[in-house]
Amino acid sequence: MYTGKELCITIILSCVGAQWATAQTDTATKAKSLRGVEVKAVRLETLTSKAAMPVTVISRKTLDMMGSRRLDEVMREQTGVNIVNDIAAGSRAIGMQMQGFSSDYILILIDGQPMIGRNAGNFDLSRITVSDIERIEIVKGASSSLFGSEALGGVVNIITRQKITSPQAQAIVRYGSQNTQDATLEGELPFAKEKASLSLSGNYYHTDGYNVNSYLRRGATAPPYDSYSLQSRLRYRVGNSQQLFLSGRWALRKSLNESVYGTGQTQNSTKDVLSESDVNASAVLQSAFSSKFRLNSQYYLTRYSSSQDVSTGKQVALKDNEFTQYFHRFEEQVLYTPVDKLSFTGGAGINLERMDDTEFHGGNDMHSEYAYLQVDWTVFSKLTTRAGARYDHHNYYGGRLNPSVGISYSITDKIILKAAVGTGYKTPDFKKRYQVFTNPQAGYTVLGVEEVATTLAEMQAAGLISEVRPVAKNISAGLKPETSVSYNAGISVQPHAAIKLNVNVFYNNLHNFINTVQVATRTNYQPVYSYINLDRSYTAGIEAGVSVSPLTGLEISAGYQLLYAKDRGVMDSIRAGGYPYNKVRNSNTGETTTSKVSDYIGLENRSRHMANARIFYEYAPWGINATFRVTYRSKAGYDDANNNRFLDRYDTFIAGYAMLYASLEKKFCNNHLSVQLTADNLMNYTDMLMPGQPGRILMVGLKWRMFK
């Protein structure tokens, strides 16, 4: 009889022996080359491939080798993408930047359908598990011509596994630092003589959170939480020309954070309880009337809700907020290909949205109608063009037309030039118009523009306001929709089958950019914020990437982004010399000098330089793969310490830093069993100004795959 330990060792040794024998008898089998992250045009089930802007695709294989668990862990390593904290909105407001655009302007999709539920405009990517993802598509630049509002800065589309040809299932268990637990179970099954298929997956995730603030005696700057999610998809071929797709997703996340600052009588404790839930459902009927004409009829529903209670150690309620958001979409989409070199994609639909929130004082319903058309034309073998337009009509802000155009020209088979121009459009959301919110820990207040006049008057009458700034008078004019024009031009060079080089230059011109502005000061010295349109802002820069595959199974790649992000309104104010833009103060010496435009560094929380490098290696005969990755971010502005309303060299900055990541995986039993070790932030770098960045995380994972 074997003991439990001996039995486990015997099973693994048997698997190793079986795999070694297989490798010896199949030495002619070559390892598949690692594709990694590629920037190219690919055939996708969604409209992301039809975007005129540059498209990056992250493959399933890359996700598996990285060993990432949540979506934010994947995105933080991509060229031109940065995961940042919105400090003023609290530790839970973790968002993504792309080409200098903040998270508020980046649309997150799952299988082409929008995700909702944001904290101060930030969509927390850690809400989405990487399990069941087939690939991730990233569109950089204004994409409103196809995707509508919120795609002003770009799109991230998550494609779940779609094609199921044989029964299979897998179970994954991971455990590591900070008591991190990740468990996934998923299965796929074709049935009805392959006329139909069903996919189910579930995930559980837990972390104890972490603390990077030396002033916090107990608690976590990133709260502990438990996350649960279930996903399902059903495909059924109704007839020879029709297919029905049904999908559903449910996710729940709960967290409890008890924080204690100070000591003795100055001790301050806070209890923060948050519960978030997502429900998503869609139904799509695909009808192929001929090889040239297809029709997609779809309905999409999503519901996001959150409940938060914040109280002091004396059980005095500071905030009790219930929030629910509903989003409905009905759409008809037509795809028409009269000839091989010409295709048309068009559609029309309606969005219905409702919010219920204890913070809001009104305006809970919105709806918009839209229609779009795009033409893809191969003019001749070396030149392809793409042109499109979308019209959106909002029940409050009226209509807007957004065109886009892109071209691709092959100088040779190895050199391709690409250029694109696209427009973006975003309407102000409910919170920017109607919220009345006081941060329970920091003490500041945020008012929607529709509430500024009334609420400030009430706060003054209650003796809560010590100063009302002149800019408050301009708030009553309301907010205008934000617009942008994105320009991208690049070159792709492949001098050898194993070498690829991509360079892209971008410029995004923004109008009516919505910015936070202080309108008053409370008697506790904390600010009162609202929102105002900035007429002219821009982001500009260059992205470059290189990939080399010197050996079968080995890929070495690197990427770099140079970014400039500035507000021309600030530059004009500095030139005009008006208060408080006219002075720069050296906080170390106390010296004050007249400001110059060259003193202005740019928008907050943007790094001028970003870079990454990675080594991916796979030796298939032995079932081994390994990765080593590094990311770098230069310093980024954190706070206007001089109170002159722009960042200068004497303000507070997040220091530049580098992060190291690694993974190692070994497969056994003819790829049925695998063991993976991952290490995130190997050098254990943390910064109090980045409460969403954890220290070193070491994980071990086991995966068992069941397939024929």
C-alpha positions in Angstrom: 0.0 0.0 0.0 1.2 3.5 -0.8 1.0 6.4 1.7 -0.6 9.6 0.4 2.8 11.2 -0.2 4.2 8.1 -2.0 1.1 7.8 -4.2 1.4 11.4 -5.3 5.1 11.0 -6.1 4.3 7.8 -8.1 1.6 9.5 -10.2 4.0 12.4 -11.1 6.8 10.0 -11.9 4.5 8.0 -14.1 3.4 11.1 -15.9 7.1 12.2 -16.4 7.9 8.7 -17.8 5.0 8.7 -20.2 5.8 12.2 -21.4 9.5 11.3 -21.9 8.6 8.3 -23.9 6.2 10.4 -26.0 9.0 13.0 -26.6 11.5 10.3 -27.7 9.1 8.8 -30.2 8.0 12.1 -31.6 11.2 14.0 -31.9 10.1 15.2 -35.4 7.4 17.3 -33.8 8.5 20.9 -33.6 7.5 23.3 -30.9 5.1 25.9 -32.1 6.6 29.3 -32.2 5.4 31.7 -29.6 3.4 34.5 -31.1 3.1 36.6 -28.0 1.6 40.1 -28.5 1.2 41.1 -32.1 0.0 44.3 -33.8 -1.7 43.3 -37.0 -5.0 43.0 -38.7 -6.8 39.8 -37.8 -10.2 38.3 -38.4 -12.3 38.8 -35.3 -15.9 38.0 -34.4 -16.4 41.5 -33.3 -16.0 45.0 -34.8 -12.7 45.6 -33.0 -10.8 44.3 -36.1 -12.6 47.0 -38.2 -11.3 49.9 -36.1 -9.3 52.4 -38.1 -6.9 52.9 -35.1 -4.0 50.5 -34.3 -5.1 47.1 -32.9 -3.0 45.0 -30.5 -4.0 41.3 -29.8 -2.9 39.4 -26.7 -3.3 35.7 -27.3 -4.5 33.0 -25.0 -1.1 31.4 -25.0 0.5 34.6 -23.8 -2.0 34.8 -20.9 -1.3 31.2 -19.9 2.5 31.7 -19.9 2.3 34.9 -17.9 0.2 33.2 -15.2 -1.8 36.3 -14.7 -5.0 36.0 -12.6 -6.9 39.3 -13.1 -7.2 41.6 -16.1 -5.2 44.5 -14.6 -2.2 42.2 -14.2 -2.2 41.6 -18.0 -2.7 45.2 -19.0 0.0 46.7 -16.8 2.7 45.0 -19.0 1.4 46.3 -22.4 3.2 49.0 -24.3 1.5 52.4 -24.0 -0.8 51.2 -21.2 -0.5 52.2 -17.5 -2.4 51.0 -14.4 -2.7 54.0 -12.0 -4.5 55.1 -8.9 -6.9 58.0 -8.8 -5.8 59.1 -5.4 -8.5 61.6 -4.7 -11.2 58.9 -5.3 -9.8 56.5 -2.7 -7.7 53.3 -2.8 -10.3 51.4 -4.7 -10.3 53.7 -7.7 -7.7 51.9 -9.9 -7.9 52.6 -13.6 -6.1 52.4 -16.9 -4.4 54.9 -19.1 -3.8 54.6 -22.8 -2.0 57.1 -25.0 -2.4 59.5 -22.1 -6.2 59.1 -21.8 -7.5 58.2 -18.4 -9.7 55.2 -17.6 -12.8 57.4 -18.0 -12.3 57.5 -21.8 -11.5 53.8 -22.4 -14.4 51.5 -23.2 -14.2 48.0 -21.7 -16.1 45.3 -23.6 -16.7 41.6 -23.1 -17.5 39.9 -26.4 -18.2 43.3 -27.9 -20.7 44.4 -25.2 -19.9 47.3 -22.7 -19.1 46.8 -19.1 -20.4 49.4 -16.6 -19.8 50.3 -13.0 -17.0 52.9 -12.4 -15.5 54.7 -9.4 -14.8 58.3 -10.2 -14.7 57.2 -13.9 -12.3 54.4 -13.3 -13.2 50.9 -14.3 -11.4 48.5 -11.9 -9.9 45.8 -14.2 -9.3 43.5 -11.2 -13.0 42.8 -11.3 -12.5 40.6 -14.4 -10.8 37.2 -14.1 -8.5 36.0 -16.9 -10.0 32.6 -16.9 -12.1 31.7 -20.0 -10.5 34.5 -22.0 -9.5 33.5 -25.6 -7.8 36.8 -26.4 -7.7 40.5 -25.6 -8.0 43.2 -28.3 -6.7 46.7 -27.6 -7.7 49.6 -29.9 -5.7 52.8 -29.2 -7.1 56.2 -30.2 -10.6 57.7 -30.7 -13.0 55.0 -31.8 -16.4 56.5 -31.4 -17.2 56.0 -35.0 -17.8 52.3 -34.2 -18.2 52.1 -30.5 -19.9 55.3 -29.4 -19.4 57.2 -26.2 -16.6 56.3 -23.8 -14.4 55.1 -26.7 -12.9 58.5 -26.9 -9.5 57.2 -25.9 -9.7 53.6 -27.0 -11.2 50.2 -26.5 -10.3 47.0 -24.7 -12.3 44.1 -26.0 -12.2 40.8 -24.1 -13.1 37.8 -26.2 -14.2 34.7 -24.4 -13.7 31.2 -25.8 -16.1 30.7 -28.7 -15.2 27.7 -30.9 -15.9 24.4 -29.2 -15.3 21.2 -31.3 -14.7 18.6 -28.6 -15.5 18.0 -24.9 -12.9 19.4 -22.6 -12.6 20.8 -19.1 -9.9 22.1 -16.8 -9.4 22.9 -13.1 -6.9 25.5 -11.9 -5.9 26.2 -8.3 -3.3 28.8 -7.3 -2.1 30.0 -3.9 0.5 32.5 -2.8 1.5 35.7 -1.0 -1.0 37.8 0.9 -3.1 34.7 1.3 -4.0 35.0 -2.4 -6.3 32.1 -3.5 -7.5 31.6 -7.1 -9.6 28.6 -8.2 -11.2 28.1 -11.6 -13.3 25.3 -13.0 -14.5 25.4 -16.6 -15.9 23.0 -19.2 -16.9 22.9 -22.8 -19.3 20.5 -24.5 -20.6 20.1 -28.0 -23.9 18.3 -28.4 -26.9 17.6 -30.7 -24.5 16.2 -33.3 -22.3 19.4 -33.0 -25.2 21.6 -33.9 -24.9 23.1 -30.4 -22.3 23.7 -27.7 -22.3 24.7 -24.1 -19.6 26.4 -22.0 -19.5 26.9 -18.3 -16.9 28.4 -16.0 -16.6 29.6 -12.4 -13.9 31.4 -10.5 -13.2 32.2 -6.9 -10.5 34.7 -5.9 -9.4 36.0 -2.5 -6.7 38.3 -1.3 -5.9 39.7 2.2 -5.0 43.0 0.6 -1.8 44.9 1.4 -0.5 48.0 3.0 2.1 50.4 1.5 1.4 53.4 3.9 3.8 53.7 6.8 1.3 55.9 8.7 -1.4 53.1 8.7 -1.1 51.2 12.0 -3.6 48.5 11.0 -5.6 47.8 7.9 -4.8 47.8 4.2 -4.3 50.5 1.5 -5.7 48.0 -1.0 -8.6 46.3 0.8 -9.0 42.5 1.2 -11.8 41.0 -0.8 -13.5 37.8 -2.0 -14.6 37.6 -5.6 -16.9 35.1 -7.2 -17.9 34.8 -10.9 -19.9 32.5 -13.1 -20.0 32.5 -16.9 -21.9 30.5 -19.5 -22.4 30.5 -23.3 -24.7 28.5 -25.5 -24.5 28.2 -29.2 -27.2 26.6 -31.2 -27.5 26.2 -35.0 -31.2 26.9 -35.7 -30.9 25.9 -39.4 -28.4 25.9 -42.2 -28.3 29.7 -42.2 -29.0 30.8 -38.6 -27.2 30.5 -35.3 -28.3 31.6 -31.9 -25.8 32.7 -29.2 -26.9 33.1 -25.6 -24.4 34.2 -22.9 -24.6 35.2 -19.2 -22.2 36.4 -16.6 -22.6 36.9 -12.8 -19.9 38.4 -10.6 -19.8 39.4 -6.9 -17.1 41.0 -4.9 -17.1 41.7 -1.2 -14.5 43.5 0.9 -14.1 44.7 4.4 -11.3 47.1 5.4 -10.7 48.3 8.9 -8.1 51.0 9.1 -6.4 52.6 12.1 -4.2 55.8 11.9 -2.4 57.5 14.8 -1.9 56.4 18.4 -3.5 57.0 21.8 -6.1 59.8 21.9 -5.2 60.9 18.3 -6.1 57.4 17.0 -8.6 57.4 14.1 -10.3 54.2 13.0 -12.5 53.6 10.0 -14.6 50.6 8.9 -15.3 50.4 5.2 -17.6 47.6 3.8 -18.2 47.4 0.1 -20.2 44.9 -2.0 -20.3 44.9 -5.8 -22.2 42.7 -8.2 -22.4 42.4 -12.0 -25.0 40.7 -14.1 -24.6 40.5 -17.9 -26.7 38.7 -20.4 -26.9 38.8 -24.2 -28.8 37.1 -27.1 -27.5 37.3 -30.7 -29.2 35.7 -33.7 -26.8 35.5 -36.7 -28.6 35.0 -40.0 -26.6 34.3 -43.2 -29.0 34.9 -46.1 -26.1 34.3 -48.6 -22.4 34.2 -48.7 -22.5 38.0 -49.3 -25.2 39.1 -46.8 -25.4 38.5 -43.1 -27.6 40.0 -40.4 -26.9 40.0 -36.6 -29.8 40.8 -34.3 -28.8 41.3 -30.7 -30.0 42.4 -27.2 -27.7 43.1 -24.3 -28.5 43.7 -20.6 -26.1 44.5 -17.8 -26.8 45.5 -14.2 -24.1 46.8 -11.8 -24.9 47.5 -8.2 -22.8 48.4 -5.2 -23.4 48.9 -1.5 -21.0 50.8 0.7 -21.1 51.6 4.4 -18.3 53.6 6.1 -18.3 54.3 9.8 -15.8 55.4 12.5 -14.7 53.3 15.4 -17.5 54.9 17.4 -20.0 53.5 15.0 -20.9 57.0 13.6 -22.0 56.6 10.1 -20.0 58.6 7.6 -21.4 57.3 4.4 -24.1 54.8 3.4 -24.5 54.5 -0.3 -26.6 52.2 -2.5 -26.0 52.4 -6.2 -27.6 50.5 -9.1 -27.1 51.0 -12.8 -29.0 49.3 -15.7 -27.9 49.3 -19.3 -30.0 47.9 -22.2 -28.9 47.8 -25.8 -30.9 46.7 -28.9 -29.0 46.5 -32.2 -29.3 45.3 -35.8 -26.1 44.8 -37.6 -25.6 44.1 -41.4 -22.5 42.8 -43.1 -22.6 42.9 -46.9 -19.7 41.8 -49.2 -20.7 42.3 -52.8 -17.2 41.4 -54.0 -14.0 40.0 -52.4 -12.3 43.4 -52.3 -15.3 45.4 -50.9 -17.3 45.0 -47.7 -19.9 47.1 -45.8 -20.6 46.9 -42.1 -23.6 48.9 -40.9 -25.9 48.9 -37.9 -28.4 50.8 -35.8 -29.5 50.6 -32.2 -30.7 52.2 -29.0 -29.2 52.4 -25.6 -31.3 52.7 -22.5 -29.7 53.6 -19.2 -30.9 54.1 -15.6 -29.2 54.8 -12.4 -30.4 54.7 -8.8 -28.1 56.2 -6.2 -28.5 57.7 -2.8 -25.9 60.4 -3.7 -27.9 61.7 -6.7 -30.6 64.3 -6.5 -32.1 63.8 -9.9 -31.7 62.9 -13.6 -31.7 59.1 -13.4 -32.6 58.2 -16.9 -30.8 58.6 -20.2 -31.2 57.1 -23.7 -29.5 57.4 -27.0 -30.0 56.2 -30.6 -27.2 55.5 -33.0 -26.4 54.3 -36.5 -23.1 53.6 -38.2 -21.6 52.5 -41.5 -18.1 51.4 -42.5 -16.6 50.5 -45.8 -13.5 48.3 -46.3 -12.0 48.5 -49.8 -8.9 46.9 -51.2 -8.2 49.4 -53.9 -5.4 47.2 -55.3 -3.1 44.5 -53.9 -0.9 47.0 -52.0 -3.5 49.5 -50.9 -6.4 48.9 -48.5 -8.7 51.6 -47.1 -11.3 51.8 -44.4 -13.7 54.6 -43.9 -16.7 54.9 -41.6 -19.1 57.2 -39.7 -21.4 57.0 -36.7 -24.2 59.2 -35.7 -25.3 59.3 -32.0 -28.3 61.2 -30.7 -28.5 61.7 -26.9 -31.7 62.7 -25.3 -30.0 65.5 -23.3 -27.0 66.5 -25.4 -28.4 66.2 -28.9 -26.6 64.6 -31.9 -23.1 64.1 -33.0 -21.5 62.6 -36.2 -18.1 60.8 -35.8 -16.2 59.9 -39.0 -13.0 57.9 -39.3 -10.6 56.8 -42.0 -7.6 54.5 -42.2 -5.3 53.3 -45.0 -2.6 50.6 -45.3 0.0 50.6 -48.0 2.5 47.8 -48.6 5.7 49.3 -50.0 7.0 45.7 -50.2 6.0 42.4 -48.6 8.2 43.4 -45.7 7.3 47.1 -45.2 3.8 48.3 -44.5 2.8 51.9 -43.9 -0.4 52.7 -41.9 -2.3 55.9 -41.1 -5.6 56.6 -39.5 -7.7 59.6 -38.4 -10.6 59.1 -36.0 -13.0 61.2 -33.9 -14.2 60.6 -30.4 -17.2 61.8 -28.5 -18.2 61.4 -24.8 -21.2 62.8 -23.0 -21.0 63.8 -19.3 -22.2 61.0 -17.0 -24.7 61.1 -14.2 -22.1 61.7 -11.5 -20.6 64.7 -13.1 -24.0 66.2 -13.4 -25.9 65.2 -10.2 -23.7 63.7 -7.5 -23.3 65.2 -4.0 -20.4 63.2 -2.4 -18.1 63.7 0.6 -15.1 61.4 0.9 -15.4 59.9 4.4 -11.7 59.6 5.0 -10.1 62.5 3.2 -13.0 64.9 4.0 -13.3 66.6 0.6 -16.6 67.1 -1.3 -17.5 66.6 -4.9 -20.6 68.2 -6.5 -22.1 67.6 -9.9 -22.5 70.7 -11.9 -26.3 70.7 -11.6 -26.0 70.7 -7.8 -23.3 73.3 -7.3 -25.4 76.4 -6.8 -28.0 74.8 -4.5 -25.7 72.7 -2.4 -23.1 75.4 -1.9 -25.9 77.7 -0.7 -27.1 75.0 1.8 -23.5 74.4 3.0 -23.0 78.1 3.5 -26.2 78.5 5.5 -25.0 75.6 7.7 -21.7 77.2 8.3 -19.7 74.6 6.4 -18.1 76.9 3.8 -15.2 79.3 4.5 -14.6 80.4 0.9 -16.4 80.3 -2.5 -14.1 80.8 -5.4 -15.0 82.9 -8.5 -14.9 79.9 -10.8 -18.0 78.6 -9.1 -20.1 81.1 -11.1 -19.0 79.5 -14.3 -20.2 76.1 -13.2 -23.8 76.9 -13.6 -23.4 76.9 -17.4 -23.3 73.1 -17.3 -21.0 70.7 -19.1 -20.6 70.2 -22.8 -19.8 66.8 -24.4 -16.1 66.1 -24.8 -14.7 65.5 -28.3 -11.4 64.5 -29.7 -9.6 63.8 -33.0 -6.9 61.1 -33.1 -4.1 60.9 -35.6 -2.0 57.8 -35.9 0.7 57.0 -38.4 3.1 54.0 -38.3 5.3 51.6 -40.1 5.7 47.9 -39.8 8.9 46.3 -40.9 9.7 42.5 -41.1 13.1 42.2 -42.6 13.2 38.5 -41.6 10.6 35.9 -40.6 12.0 36.1 -37.1 12.2 39.9 -36.7 9.4 42.4 -36.5 9.5 46.1 -35.9 6.5 48.5 -35.4 6.6 52.2 -34.9 3.5 54.4 -34.4 3.2 58.2 -33.9 0.0 59.5 -32.3 -1.6 62.9 -31.6 -4.9 63.3 -29.8 -6.5 66.8 -29.9 -9.2 67.2 -27.2 -11.9 69.8 -26.9 -14.2 70.5 -23.9 -12.0 68.1 -21.8 -13.8 67.8 -18.4 -11.5 68.6 -15.6 -11.9 68.7 -11.8 -11.7 72.2 -10.3 -11.9 73.5 -6.7 -15.0 75.7 -6.3 -15.0 76.3 -2.6 -13.2 75.5 0.7 -14.9 73.9 3.7 -14.4 75.2 7.2 -12.4 72.0 7.9 -9.9 73.3 5.2 -10.9 70.6 2.8 -11.7 71.5 -0.8 -15.1 71.3 -2.6 -14.7 70.2 -6.2 -16.9 70.3 -9.2 -16.2 70.0 -13.0 -15.6 72.4 -15.8 -14.8 72.1 -19.5 -11.2 72.8 -20.7 -11.3 74.0 -24.2 -8.1 72.6 -25.5 -5.9 69.7 -24.4 -3.7 67.2 -26.2 -1.7 64.0 -25.8 1.0 63.1 -28.2 3.9 60.7 -28.5 5.5 57.7 -30.1 5.2 54.0 -29.5 7.7 51.5 -30.8 8.0 47.7 -30.5 10.4 45.1 -31.6 10.2 41.3 -31.6 12.9 38.8 -32.3 12.6 34.9 -32.5 16.2 33.7 -32.8 15.3 30.1 -31.9 12.2 27.9 -32.2 10.0 28.6 -29.1 12.0 31.7 -28.0 10.7 35.2 -28.4 12.4 38.4 -27.2 10.4 41.6 -27.4 10.6 45.2 -26.2 8.3 48.2 -26.3 8.6 51.9 -25.5 6.3 54.9 -25.3 7.1 58.6 -25.2 4.2 60.7 -24.0 3.3 64.4 -23.8 0.0 65.3 -22.2 -0.8 69.0 -21.6 -3.7 71.4 -21.2 -3.3 74.4 -23.5 -5.6 76.4 -21.2 -3.0 76.1 -18.5 -0.3 77.3 -20.9 -2.4 80.3 -21.9 -3.0 81.1 -18.3 0.7 81.1 -17.6 1.3 83.4 -20.5 -1.4 85.7 -19.3 0.2 85.9 -15.9 -3.0 85.7 -13.9 -3.2 84.4 -10.3 -2.4 81.8 -9.3 -0.6 80.7 -12.5 1.9 83.5 -12.4 4.2 82.1 -9.7 6.3 79.1 -9.0 7.6 78.4 -5.5 10.6 76.4 -4.5 9.3 74.5 -1.5 12.8 73.8 -0.2 14.1 77.3 -0.2 10.8 79.3 -0.1 11.9 81.3 -3.1 9.1 82.4 -5.5 9.7 83.2 -9.1 7.6 84.3 -12.1 6.3 81.2 -13.9 7.1 80.4 -17.6 5.4 78.0 -19.9 8.5 75.8 -19.8 7.8 75.3 -16.0 4.6 73.4 -16.9 5.3 69.6 -16.9 1.9 68.3 -17.9 -1.2 66.5 -16.8 -1.2 64.6 -13.5 -0.4 60.9 -13.1 1.2 60.6 -16.6 4.7 59.2 -17.1 6.8 60.8 -19.9 8.6 57.5 -20.5 7.3 53.9 -20.4 9.1 50.8 -21.5 8.9 47.0 -21.2 10.9 44.0 -22.2 10.1 40.3 -22.2 11.6 36.9 -22.8 9.2 34.0 -23.6 10.6 30.5 -24.0 8.8 27.2 -24.7 10.4 23.8 -25.2 7.5 21.7 -26.2 9.2 18.2 -26.2 9.8 18.6 -22.5 6.6 20.5 -21.7 8.5 23.5 -20.2 7.9 27.2 -20.7 9.3 30.2 -18.9 8.9 34.0 -19.0 10.9 36.9 -17.7 9.4 40.4 -18.0 10.3 43.9 -16.9 8.3 47.2 -17.0 9.6 50.7 -16.4 7.7 53.9 -15.7 9.4 57.3 -15.3 8.3 59.8 -12.6 4.7 61.1 -12.8 3.1 64.2 -11.2 1.1 63.4 -8.1 -0.1 66.7 -6.5 0.0 70.4 -7.1 1.8 71.2 -3.8 2.3 74.8 -4.7 -1.4 75.5 -5.3 -0.7 77.3 -8.6 -3.0 74.9 -10.5 -0.4 73.3 -12.6 2.5 70.8 -12.2 6.0 72.2 -11.9 9.3 70.7 -10.8 8.7 71.7 -7.2 5.4 69.7 -6.8 5.0 66.2 -5.5 5.9 63.3 -7.9 5.6 59.6 -7.9 9.2 58.4 -8.5 10.3 56.4 -11.5 10.4 52.7 -10.9 10.9 49.3 -12.5 9.0 46.0 -11.9 10.2 42.5 -12.6 8.0 39.5 -13.3 8.7 35.8 -14.0 7.0 32.5 -14.5 8.0 28.9 -14.9 5.6 26.1 -16.0 6.2 22.3 -16.4 3.6 20.0 -18.0 3.1 16.3 -17.2 0.9 13.4 -18.4 0.8 14.5 -22.1 -0.2 18.0 -21.1 -3.0 17.0 -18.8 -1.2 18.2 -15.7 0.9 21.3 -15.3 2.6 23.0 -12.4 3.4 26.8 -12.6 5.4 29.1 -10.4 4.9 32.9 -10.9 6.6 35.9 -9.3 5.2 39.5 -9.5 7.2 42.5 -8.5 10.3 40.4 -7.7 12.2 43.4 -6.2 9.3 44.1 -3.8 9.0 47.8 -4.9 6.3 49.8 -3.3 5.4 53.5 -2.9 3.0 55.2 -0.5 1.8 57.3 -3.4 0.7 54.2 -5.3 -1.7 52.4 -2.9 -2.9 50.1 -5.6 0.6 48.6 -6.3 1.3 45.5 -4.2 4.7 44.3 -3.1 6.2 40.9 -4.1 3.7 38.2 -4.8 4.8 34.6 -5.2 2.3 32.0 -6.4 2.2 28.3 -7.1 -0.5 26.9 -9.4 -1.8 23.4 -10.4 -3.8 22.9 -13.6 -5.5 19.7 -14.7 -6.9 19.5 -18.2 -9.4 16.8 -19.3 -9.6 16.3 -23.1 -9.5 13.5 -25.6 
